[in-house]
């Protein structure tokens, strides 16, 4: 029987610099049969490993036509630091995908509100691309993205394209503007954009991802303006070790973030996250 913890080798095809400490790594399984069979849902994650160092859960930001996997990684620990030391053509371990994705089938025909903070845009990147490719299946798309500064924002090369999406609204906001403002970026938290939203709760689903404090405040504000808890989805981040619900490191209440999430309906997870 195949060992579920055993990673397969993947090669780094390309490295795209996003910020001073964040890169998007384009990865592909070296075994073509595994690469050909790979399928995913936006919101799922991979377990990436460096031999002798360890393993880390990394969200899939997108997948190319040849099944190359784009993983956007911020250098914040031993494993990610080791990944950042690798070059194009080097190999690492990769297994997955794991977890539940965003409920794309449940939001067909509805307006979509995306609220992302910092690296939280990476798990939602695939949702935006999916809506672009299937534009007629969804209603109004509203994207609110915030970061500490404009320089800390990821996928900046995509902003001009996202502003041109049909039947959509796109807001950028930062805690502080440190230099010239290249993206028409507002100053403030993501919730400061809510009074200008075009999305109405009557026929909308909200997708949230970012620091947990941001998601809790955003969800509370959405409740205040009429969003029911069951119409809000969020992606949680916990320290995941196995990725398959065996070790218990990521347990939150009765849920395992790696297996039951990382995408949860707010109505299901609300009792288990720290209230405001």
N, C-alpha and C positions, 0 to 999 in steps of 0.2 A: 504494500500500500504506500502511496506517495506521501512523503513527509510534508505536512502543511506549512511547516516553518522553513522549509528549504527554499532559498531564493534562486531565481534564474539570473544568468548574466545579461546585462544590458550594456550597450555601448553609447557613449556620449557623442551624438551627431553634431551638436551645435550648442553654444552657450551665448545667451542673449543677456546683456546687462540691463537691468531694470532701474536699480538705484545703487547707491554707494555700497550697500550690503545685501542686495537682492539680485539674483540671477534667475532666468528661466533656462532650464536644462532640457534639451531635446534628446530624448532617450528612446532606444529601440532594442527589443530583445534580440540577442544574437542568434537564437534559435528561430528560424523563419516560421516553423510550424506554430510555435507559441505566439509569435507576432501576428500571424494570420488569424488566429482564433481569438485574439484579444477584442473584447467589447466592454463598454463602460457606460455609465450614466453620469451626467454632470452632478458634482457633489461628492462623488466617491474619491477614495484616496489609495495610494500605493505605500508599501513599506519599502524604503530604500536603505541599503546597507553598505557599509565599507568594512571589508574583512579586518578583524582585529580591533575595530573601533566600536561598532554597534549599528543599530538600526533606528530609523525614524519614520514616522507617518507623515507623508507629504501629499497634499491635495493635487489632483489632476486638474490643470487649468484648461487643457484642450488636447485633442488627439488629431493628428494629421491624417491625410488620405492613405498614407502607407502604414498607418498604425503606429507611427512615432508618437511618443507620449511627451507632452510639455508639462514639466513640473516646475512651478515657480517657488523658489526656496530663499528664505532669509537666513543669513548666517548668524545663528544665535547659540550654538552649542558645539560639543565635540564632533558629533556626527556630521552636522551641516558644515562645520569648519573643514572637516576632511573631504567632504564632497566638493567644497570650493577650491580645494588644492588640486583637484583633478582637472585634466585638460581634454580638449576635443580628441576623440579617439580612445580615451581611457574607458575602463569598464567598472561597473559597480553591480551590486546585487539588487534585484527588484522582484517583488511578488505582489499579487493583487490582480484586479482591484477589489477593494473591500468597502463595506458599509452601504448605507442606503443613499440614494441620490435625491435631488430635488424632484418634487411631484409634477413633472412636466405633463403627464397624461391628465392630471386633475385640473390643470389651469388652462386647458384648451378652451378658447372662447372667452376667456376672462382678461381683464386688465391686470398688468403685472407691475408691482412696485418692488424695485430692488434697492435695498439699503445696505451699503458695504462700508467698512472702515479698515484702512490700512491693507494688510495682507488678506483681509476678508473678501477682497474682490476676486482673488484667484479661484476659489470654489464656485463663484458665480459667473466667471468668464464664459464657461461652457453654456450656461443658460442664455446669456446674451447672444452668443453665436447661434444657438439653436433657434431662438426667436427670429433672428435675421434670416436664417435659411428657410424658416417656415412662417414668414410674416403674416400670411393671411389667416393663420390658425389662432392668432392671439389678438387681443384688443390693444389698448394704449399701453406702451412700455415707458415706465418712468424709472430712471436710474439716479440715485443719490449716492455719491461716493465722497468720503472724507478721509483725510490723513493728517498727521501732525503738521507737515509742511507740504507744499507742492512737490518738493524734491523727493519726498518719501512715497509718492504715488507710483503705483505699478501700472504697466500697460499704457503708458502715456502716448505711445505711437497710435493707439486705437481711438483716442478721444475724438479726433476730427471725424472719423468714420461713424462713431456712435452718435455724434451730434446730427448726422444726416439720416438716421434711421427714420423711416416713415412712421407717422403717428406716435411720436415719442417725445420725451422731455429728459434732459440730461443736466444734472447739477453737480458741480464740484465745489468742495468746501475744505478749508484747512484750519487747524487751530491757530496757526500764525503764518503770515506771509513773510518769508525771510529775505526775498529779493524780488526782482521784477516778476510780475504775475503773468506767466505765459499762457495760462489756460482759462482766463476769465474766472478765476477761482474766488469764491466768497470766503470770508473769514467767519469761523464759527463751527459748532458741532453739526453733525448730520441732521439733528432734530431742528436746527435753525432753518432748514429748508422746508420743513413740513407746512408752514403757513402758505407757501407758494405752490404746493403740490396740485397737479391736475387730477391725480388719481382719487376716485371716490370709493369708499369702502363697500358700496352696494354690490359691485360686480368685480371686485379686485382681490388678488392674493398678494400678500407681502412676503418677500424672501429676504432674510436678514443674515449677515455674516460679518464678523469682526470681533474686536475685544468684547468679552462678556458684559462688561459694564455698559458698553455702547448699546449692545443688543437689548439689555434689560430696560434701559431708558427709552430706546426707540420703540420697543414693544409696548411699554406703558403709555407712551404718547399716542401710539396708533390705537390703543384701546380707548383712550380719551376721545379720539375723534370718530369713533364708531366701529373700528375693526373688531370683529369677534376673534377670540383666541384661536379658534379652529381655522381662521383664514390667515394666520401668521405662521410662517415656518422659519426656523433658524438652524444654523449649523454650529454645533458645539465643538470645542477643542479641549481634549484632556490628554494626559500622558499615556499614550497607547504603546503597549509592548508587543503583544502578539498579533493584534489586528483581527482576531477571529473569535473573540469572546471567551477565551480560555483562562487568561491569567487574572482578570479582575482589576487590573490597574486603573482602567478607565471607568469603573462602575460609578454611576451617579443615581442614587436612589435604587430603584429596581431595574435600571437600564444599564446596558453596556454601550458606551458611545461608539465603539468600533463596529459593533454588530447591529444594534438597534438604531444607531445614528450613522454618521454624525448629524444628518439632517433629521430634525424632529418637528412635529407639529407642536406649536406653543401650548396648546391645550393639554397635550400629554406630558410635557416636560416641566411645565410651570411649577408644580409642587416641589420639584427637586432642585431648582436653582434658587440661589439666595434672593429673597425678595428685597425690593427697594425699601 
